[in-house]
Each structure stands twice: as C-alpha cells, then as structure tokens.
Amino acid sequence: MNIPQSNLPRIIVIGGGFGGIALAKKLAKKEVQVVLLDKHNYHNFQPLLYQVSTGGLEPDSIAYPIRKVLQGYPNFYFRLAEVVQVDTVNRRVHTNIGPIHYDYLVVATGSETNFFGNKNIEEKAMAMKTIPQSLNLRSLILENFEQALLTDDLHERDALMNFVIVGGGPTGVELAGALAEIKKGILPKDYPDLDTRRAQINLVQGGNRILPAMSEIASQKAEKFLEKLGVNVWKNIRVTDYDGKHISTNTDTTFEAATLVWAAGVKAVSIKGLDAQEFLSRGNRLIVNEFNQIQGHNEIFAIGDVAHMETEAFPNGHPMMAQPAIQQGQNLGVNLVRMLENKPMQPFTYKDKGSMATVGRNKAVADLRRFKFQGVFAWFVWMFVHLFFLIGFRNRVVVFINWVYNYVRFDREARLIIRPFKKRYQDSPPT
Ligand SMILES: Cc1cc2nc3c(=O)[nH]c(=O)nc-3n(C[C@H](O)[C@H](O)[C@H](O)COP(=O)(O)OP(=O)(O)OC[C@H]3O[C@@H](n4cnc5c(N)ncnc54)[C@H](O)[C@@H]3O)c2cc1C
C-alpha cells in the first residue's frame, strides 16, 4: 500500500465518517502513524441527505474531502480503499488495493440500510444512506413526474405520483415533509399541464407513533405538522412486499406506487474476520467494552454506529447517531495516547445532547436535555446545529445561502436529472 515504515505505532482507522474523523483530529500531531482507509474519498454528512434527494442542496455541499481534513497532519496517510477482511492473528487488514499491517485497529465503518432479509424490497425500493443513493432518488422523483405527463392511463399516472416512505424515524419524517413542500410549492408551477394535486405522499410507520425515539409531544406535534402539509401518516402498518408497483402490508391496506423509499432500519457494516457470532450483538454491531475494545483483542477498537457498548443508561447500546460516534472517536483518541504512555484509559460516557427532526419550513421538533420545544424556534435551532456540525467553511456558507434562498423564494433549484436513474429490474418489468 506504499505506506512508509516508521518507528511510530501504526493505527489503522477504517472509515472516515463522524467517528473516524473525530478520532483522526484527536490524534493529529501525536507520536503515532495513522492510516485512514475509506471506500469514498469524502466525508458524507448524512443528516442532510434528504435535502439532496429533494433538490434543496447540491451533493457537494454536504460532502467534504477526507484528504483536506488530514491536511497538515504529520504521519497521516489516507488511502481510497475498501476493506474486505481483517486478519486478527497476523494483524493485517486486507483491502482491494492490498494488505497492510496494523499495531492498533479502529473499526468505524458505520451502518447500512437494513431490509430485514426482504429481497424484493431490497431490489426495488430506494435507500437513502449514501450520496449516490440520494442522487438516484432525486432523479427518480423527477423522472416520475416527467413520465406522468406522458401517460393517458390515469391509474399509471397516479402510481407515478404516489410516494411511499417506510419508516417514521427522523429520515422518513424529514423526507415526507420535504416532498409535501415540493408538491405544494413547486410542482404546480413546474407542471402546469399535470394535475399534481393527485400526488400522494404516504409515510408508513410500523409502530403506534412516528419519531419513537423522541418524546410523545415531539411525535404528536410532528404528526400534526405532516398532516398539515398533506402527508398521509399510516401507523401500526408494516410493509411486507413490493414488486416495483404494488406494495403489500401486514394489513388490508395496499398501495400502488412507482417509488418506495425504505427508511425503516439500519444495521452495522460488518467486516469479514470480525463477523463471528461472539463479536456481534443484534444489528451486527461489534460488542465493545467501556474503552471501545472488542472482546479478546485489546488492540482492536470499534466506534460509532458499528459499536455496541452496553451501559446502565444505554442497555441496548448507544443510539446510532452522529453524537455518539463523534464522542467515542474523541474519547478513543485520548485513550490511544494514554495507552501508549502506559496510563490508564478513560471509560466512555455519552453526553446526550438531545435530538431533533425538521418537518418543513418553520416546522421542527426538538428534545434537548432540559427543554422540549416545537415550531419555528425549533426549526431555527435545527438549522443552526446542522450548520455548526457540517465540515468545511465553504459547505456551511453554501448551505446557509441555499437555505436563505430557498426560504425567500419557496424554491429548491437543484431539481436536476444529471444522471438518469434506471431501475435495475426495468428490463423485465413486474407483472
Ligand atoms: C438519512 C440519514 C439521516 C440521518 N440524520 C441524522 C441526524 O439528524 N442526527 C444524527 O445524529 N444522526 C443522523 N443520522 C445517523 C448518523 O449519520 C450516523 O449515526 C453517523 O454517520 C455514524 O457515524 P459513523 O462514524 O459510525 O459512520 P459513518 O458516518 O456512516 O461513516 C462510516 C464510513 O466508513 C466507510 N466504510 C464503510 N465500510 C467500509 C469498508 N469496508 N472499507 C472502507 N470504508 C468503509 C464509509 O464509506 C463511511 O465513510 C442519519 C443517517 C442517515 C442515513
């Protein structure tokens, strides 16, 4: 892999997401050699992916080059590489660009969409976990409206303008709200010759409330906001199958929709060699102790979405959110240095700063540590927090300007089909 040999201990970090980057920043200028491996050359700010999917933001404003984060850090190396296996016996990481030896290994591979084994849904539904997936969704949404204009079959036209989003967590809620705003503010102007009032946005939630990880009041208010925007909120319904057009559920309710977005769950990204049952908890997460070490390997750590740390306050592990990943990355950075100095490590304690979700213009819900609030103020706090955590000054400025512009003009100008999305099964359409 062409990484110079040195006398410094080599720490390999797999993944330049929230956890990996926070760790790298803590290790800057320390007496260690750090090799960061990621299959993408950019950090992806996932909380704003739904805005890319709905034309509110360009993808480059929520991505940041990993090499730029590491600029000026001595003894840091980035390699664009996909890790395929970890050999814990010989302390080697195998990648698509060759193997590399480690003294310490940090797994920060995050999570991926969980289709819970449903192959039809996996093949035909849209996921929204990466920037390419968000761009696919953006293209598909726009292509559907272009196609709806061309057909005289009312049934088909309705299916093309019917959007079903599965999963009432923040991702589903935010996407549903954004689509509803497009329906109201943009479609009638863009498609004056199409009856866009027939477009439907459906949010389907398996449980009895949306935003189940937030307070009751946040759930209720978010549901009210969505209904006000014209979103159909379906609760206690589980989607069981999809053939590209017909959606079945565990009840009598069915949908006909050309677009099904699956936002109903994630599972950790496991790596061969660390995927034995003894290492994993539910959801494929790597079981770690309070120092983020995996069982039986003091030299291997896992942080962020991929790590399952049980504590009294979080018996099912920490939430798969940016803050636990960032805080674990920071804590591990300190601990690795302490370990190398033969000092005791500090156990990880999660400082829960709360959670938020936005439904649309002037509409958000926030459960902070001391206060719970909803509406316009929550929306401003949501925007401020997201701007603050975005990486890169340029990205912050670009996103801020876009938001101001979109707010003033009631617009989302990135509604471009740059790379048309072709459904994989399109050549043999479902019967
Ligand atoms: C649509 C969406 C909205 C979200 N909204 C919020 C929100 O509002 N607030 C919040 O707190 N959290 C939110 N989250 C969750 C949050 O983004 C994750 O919890 C967070 O990204 C976890 O950080 P991480 O470092 O563990 O992993 P990630 O940030 O996912 O980074 C993992 C990295 O590992 C790399 N990688 C994976 N496998 C390999 C491999 N084999 N080889 C090389 N590289 C690899 C990936 O390319 C990626 O760069 C959202 C997530 C999604 C998908």
The ligand as an SDF file (V2000), in Angstrom:
LIG
                    3D

 53 58  0  0  0  0  0  0  0  0999 V2000
  -30.5360    9.8050    6.0020 C   0  0  0  0  0  0  0  0  0  0  0  0
  -29.8610    9.8510    7.3650 C   0  0  0  0  0  0  0  0  0  0  0  0
  -30.1550   10.8960    8.2320 C   0  0  0  0  0  0  0  0  0  0  0  0
  -29.5360   10.9560    9.4820 C   0  0  0  0  0  0  0  0  0  0  0  0
  -29.8350   12.0090   10.3100 N   0  0  0  0  0  0  0  0  0  0  0  0
  -29.2130   12.1130   11.4950 C   0  0  0  0  0  0  0  0  0  0  0  0
  -29.4490   13.2250   12.3450 C   0  0  0  0  0  0  0  0  0  0  0  0
  -30.2470   14.1140   12.0250 O   0  0  0  0  0  0  0  0  0  0  0  0
  -28.7680   13.2940   13.5200 N   0  0  0  0  0  0  0  0  0  0  0  0
  -27.8710   12.3290   13.8960 C   0  0  0  0  0  0  0  0  0  0  0  0
  -27.2480   12.4440   14.9420 O   0  0  0  0  0  0  0  0  0  0  0  0
  -27.6320   11.2710   13.1210 N   0  0  0  0  0  0  0  0  0  0  0  0
  -28.2740   11.1240   11.9280 C   0  0  0  0  0  0  0  0  0  0  0  0
  -28.0260   10.0450   11.1280 N   0  0  0  0  0  0  0  0  0  0  0  0
  -27.1280    8.9820   11.6220 C   0  0  0  0  0  0  0  0  0  0  0  0
  -25.6670    9.3760   11.5020 C   0  0  0  0  0  0  0  0  0  0  0  0
  -25.3980    9.8290   10.2020 O   0  0  0  0  0  0  0  0  0  0  0  0
  -24.8130    8.1600   11.8440 C   0  0  0  0  0  0  0  0  0  0  0  0
  -25.1410    7.7440   13.1420 O   0  0  0  0  0  0  0  0  0  0  0  0
  -23.3290    8.5160   11.7760 C   0  0  0  0  0  0  0  0  0  0  0  0
  -22.9770    8.7890   10.4450 O   0  0  0  0  0  0  0  0  0  0  0  0
  -22.4600    7.3850   12.3240 C   0  0  0  0  0  0  0  0  0  0  0  0
  -21.1140    7.7420   12.2020 O   0  0  0  0  0  0  0  0  0  0  0  0
  -20.0090    6.6210   11.9680 P   0  0  0  0  0  0  0  0  0  0  0  0
  -18.7080    7.3130   12.0210 O   0  0  0  0  0  0  0  0  0  0  0  0
  -20.2340    5.4780   12.8730 O   0  0  0  0  0  0  0  0  0  0  0  0
  -20.2940    6.0770   10.4930 O   0  0  0  0  0  0  0  0  0  0  0  0
  -20.4220    6.8510    9.1170 P   0  0  0  0  0  0  0  0  0  0  0  0
  -20.5360    8.3010    9.3090 O   0  0  0  0  0  0  0  0  0  0  0  0
  -21.5120    6.1510    8.3730 O   0  0  0  0  0  0  0  0  0  0  0  0
  -19.0330    6.5450    8.3890 O   0  0  0  0  0  0  0  0  0  0  0  0
  -18.6610    5.2580    8.0120 C   0  0  0  0  0  0  0  0  0  0  0  0
  -17.5580    5.3620    6.9630 C   0  0  0  0  0  0  0  0  0  0  0  0
  -16.9950    4.0870    6.7670 O   0  0  0  0  0  0  0  0  0  0  0  0
  -16.7570    3.8770    5.3950 C   0  0  0  0  0  0  0  0  0  0  0  0
  -16.7570    2.4330    5.1670 N   0  0  0  0  0  0  0  0  0  0  0  0
  -17.7330    1.5400    5.4450 C   0  0  0  0  0  0  0  0  0  0  0  0
  -17.3460    0.2920    5.1440 N   0  0  0  0  0  0  0  0  0  0  0  0
  -16.0970    0.3890    4.6540 C   0  0  0  0  0  0  0  0  0  0  0  0
  -15.1610   -0.5670    4.1700 C   0  0  0  0  0  0  0  0  0  0  0  0
  -15.4290   -1.8760    4.1280 N   0  0  0  0  0  0  0  0  0  0  0  0
  -13.9710   -0.1170    3.7210 N   0  0  0  0  0  0  0  0  0  0  0  0
  -13.6660    1.2030    3.7390 C   0  0  0  0  0  0  0  0  0  0  0  0
  -14.5170    2.1440    4.2050 N   0  0  0  0  0  0  0  0  0  0  0  0
  -15.7140    1.7450    4.6620 C   0  0  0  0  0  0  0  0  0  0  0  0
  -17.9100    4.6050    4.7110 C   0  0  0  0  0  0  0  0  0  0  0  0
  -17.5650    4.9400    3.3770 O   0  0  0  0  0  0  0  0  0  0  0  0
  -18.0710    5.8240    5.6040 C   0  0  0  0  0  0  0  0  0  0  0  0
  -17.3120    6.9180    5.1560 O   0  0  0  0  0  0  0  0  0  0  0  0
  -28.6230    9.9560    9.8650 C   0  0  0  0  0  0  0  0  0  0  0  0
  -28.3220    8.9200    8.9910 C   0  0  0  0  0  0  0  0  0  0  0  0
  -28.9380    8.8620    7.7470 C   0  0  0  0  0  0  0  0  0  0  0  0
  -28.6140    7.7450    6.7990 C   0  0  0  0  0  0  0  0  0  0  0  0
  1  2  1  0
  2  3  1  0
  2 52  2  0
  3  4  2  0
  4  5  1  0
  4 50  1  0
  5  6  2  0
  6  7  1  0
  6 13  1  0
  7  8  2  0
  7  9  1  0
  9 10  1  0
 10 11  2  0
 10 12  1  0
 12 13  2  0
 13 14  1  0
 14 15  1  0
 14 50  1  0
 15 16  1  0
 16 17  1  0
 16 18  1  0
 18 19  1  0
 18 20  1  0
 20 21  1  0
 20 22  1  0
 22 23  1  0
 23 24  1  0
 24 25  2  0
 24 26  1  0
 24 27  1  0
 27 28  1  0
 28 29  2  0
 28 30  1  0
 28 31  1  0
 31 32  1  0
 32 33  1  0
 33 34  1  0
 33 48  1  0
 34 35  1  0
 35 36  1  0
 35 46  1  0
 36 37  1  0
 36 45  1  0
 37 38  2  0
 38 39  1  0
 39 40  1  0
 39 45  2  0
 40 41  1  0
 40 42  2  0
 42 43  1  0
 43 44  2  0
 44 45  1  0
 46 47  1  0
 46 48  1  0
 48 49  1  0
 50 51  2  0
 51 52  1  0
 52 53  1  0
M  END
$$$$
